[in-house]
Amino acid sequence: MARCDALIVGGGPAGSTCARQLCRAGLDVLVIDKQEFPRDKVCAGWITPAAVASLELDLDEYASERVLQPIRGFRIGTIGGPATTVRYEAAASFGIRRCEFDHYLLQRSGARLALGEPVRSIARMDGAWLVNNRIRTPLVIGAGGHFCPVARMLSAAGDKQQAIVVAQETEFALGDGERGDCGIEQDAAQLYFCPDLKGYGWCVAKAGYLNVGLGREDSHRLSEHVAQFRAWLRERGGAPRDLAERFNGHAYMLYPESQRRQYDDGVLLIGDAAGLAYPRSGEGIRPAVESALLAAQVVRAAAGNYSRVSLALYAARLEQRFGKRIAGRQAAAWLPPPLKRFLAARLLAMPWFARNVVIDRWFLHSGQPPMLPGAA
Ligand SMILES: Cc1cc2nc3c(=O)[nH]c(=O)nc-3n(C[C@H](O)[C@H](O)[C@H](O)COP(=O)(O)OP(=O)(O)OC[C@H]3O[C@@H](n4cnc5c(N)ncnc54)[C@H](O)[C@@H]3O)c2cc1C
């Protein structure tokens, strides 16, 4: 029988960040992941400066062996409509490749690793957890993403009533001259909103790679929306060639609408497992990292008492950071669709709106300073 002070299920950004903090606090931490690393994760691979700060990422060290693309500009508009470009003096975000990024963070965490092993069973026995009939631990932290087995165990009723984002992407190496052929600016991300504002498509160049995808808050006919976006990009020369027919898909939940239980006796959920991604941008890495910092702080304060009452502090800290949870849709559903389309196309192509509202507020959350590990 293997034993550890804390078992973290999932070695993505949430799991590796929490593991690092708990190791620093002197706990014996085991991270279990169903995949061998390096592994890929369906994602645009865009991280904000706040996520960089919370991760205490040394950009020079990171970039010495991996792709790190500073993003200094954004082309913003609607699919089929007008667009505008906004530029920043310094890097306003970074493009990374998840196969490199997640591997780096997990190796850096200092935790023991059990990779290539899916969590198949979690049972409560004598006040502790028995996982896969071979690991005994007083604390399980669910960081397994949207389909996390720990989240499934906590939300017995399922997620049927909750708003789920569905997204698809493809990432590929650009051949010689391909970038120039379609006018892709290396340091500018392109964001094109769906006319009904229920999602957006993107093109993000990172060194020799291009990531193209589209995500929507409405799961109906996603592949049709992706196909239309692909066709539109091709028509206007926005992609270097015919993009693959099949994109890779994944789902996740946005805060504050997600209603998953976040904790219980001896268990906490962090990152996508808890449904914490930002609305509008769909950014999930920053909240995954921040929730991991908060969880580690609460675990340290609990000093071995992982009762439900003791871990309730975690839910309070999440609410302090991300606001109260709200059941049901809160988007501008009251606007008649034609008016929404009319306003969206015009507003999004206005430089002032694109910069101050879309990028600074919706995507960079510039009013919310990063959470630093020491201060979490
Ligand atoms: C198409 C798309 C584009 C996106 N683009 C961005 C973006 O550009 N920027 C951004 O910030 N966010 C983006 N997101 C969201 C972001 O990818 C997630 O919010 C983020 O990965 C959450 O991190 P996490 O650590 O919680 O979970 P994950 O990164 O999903 O990690 C979960 C880990 O758990 C493991 N696991 C799952 N099940 C089991 C099991 N049964 N047993 C053991 N291990 C298991 C998985 O193998 C995985 O390694 C995007 C999402 C999608 C779908």
The ligand as a Gaussian input file, in Angstrom:
#p B3LYP/6-31G(d) Opt

LIG

0 1
 C      -10.145000      24.579000     -27.083000
 C       -9.746000      25.188000     -25.765000
 C       -8.921000      26.301000     -25.756000
 C       -8.511000      26.867000     -24.531000
 N       -7.637000      27.918000     -24.562000
 C       -7.213000      28.451000     -23.403000
 C       -6.227000      29.475000     -23.408000
 O       -5.697000      29.867000     -24.450000
 N       -5.830000      29.999000     -22.219000
 C       -6.372000      29.576000     -21.019000
 O       -6.009000      30.119000     -19.962000
 N       -7.280000      28.589000     -20.991000
 C       -7.702000      27.991000     -22.135000
 N       -8.568000      26.940000     -22.102000
 C       -8.978000      26.414000     -20.800000
 C       -7.819000      25.622000     -20.184000
 O       -7.335000      24.671000     -21.097000
 C       -8.250000      24.919000     -18.892000
 O       -9.019000      25.799000     -18.110000
 C       -7.035000      24.455000     -18.083000
 O       -6.324000      23.472000     -18.789000
 C       -7.474000      23.905000     -16.721000
 O       -6.374000      23.338000     -16.068000
 P       -6.579000      22.137000     -15.033000
 O       -5.248000      21.873000     -14.450000
 O       -7.716000      22.425000     -14.142000
 O       -7.053000      20.885000     -15.922000
 P       -6.329000      20.119000     -17.230000
 O       -5.344000      21.047000     -17.777000
 O       -7.476000      19.660000     -17.988000
 O       -5.573000      18.920000     -16.527000
 C       -6.281000      17.835000     -16.020000
 C       -5.369000      16.611000     -15.929000
 O       -6.100000      15.568000     -15.272000
 C       -5.825000      14.331000     -15.890000
 N       -6.937000      13.404000     -15.660000
 C       -8.200000      13.508000     -16.137000
 N       -8.932000      12.430000     -15.757000
 C       -8.110000      11.660000     -15.004000
 C       -8.289000      10.417000     -14.331000
 N       -9.443000       9.729000     -14.356000
 N       -7.241000       9.895000     -13.647000
 C       -6.035000      10.552000     -13.612000
 N       -5.826000      11.734000     -14.260000
 C       -6.843000      12.283000     -14.934000
 C       -5.652000      14.703000     -17.362000
 O       -4.876000      13.730000     -18.048000
 C       -4.944000      16.066000     -17.273000
 O       -3.542000      15.929000     -17.338000
 C       -8.988000      26.344000     -23.304000
 C       -9.821000      25.228000     -23.311000
 C      -10.201000      24.642000     -24.539000
 C      -11.096000      23.428000     -24.516000

